[in-house]
Amino acid sequence: MARFRAIEQAAAPAQPLLVYLRPTDIDAAIRRVHRDREPVWVAWNLESVVKMPWAHSRNLDGRAAVVAMYRACDALVCKMLAGSAPHSVTIDDPQQDRDAALQWIRAAVRP
């Protein structure tokens, strides 16, 4: 967390906006992405996550490893962004209404 805060402070003069497009159902999001991507990419994604020490230390394999990793990442990102409200926007399930998500982002960018 300290490293995140240091990066956030260093970037503050540029007034960046971090947009987190957050799926609320990570399992369904992984299924959707794996369905829509090429089999070579899906195989790479599964293999990459399974090879991570994080997954190995938890005895995770296959799609379950990918889902667990993204759930852990989501929890960490939400925790980090909790103290960054003025500089970040979280949009839950933007795939449900892409136009509304884009409007929300544009509104957050405008002063």
Secondary structure, DSSP 8 states (H G I E B T S, - for coil): -HHHHHHHHHHGGG---EEEEE-S-HHHHHHHHHHHS-HHHHHHHHHHHHHSHHHHHTT--HHHHHHHHHHHHHHHHHHHHTT-GGGEEEEE-GGG-HHHHHHHHHHHH--
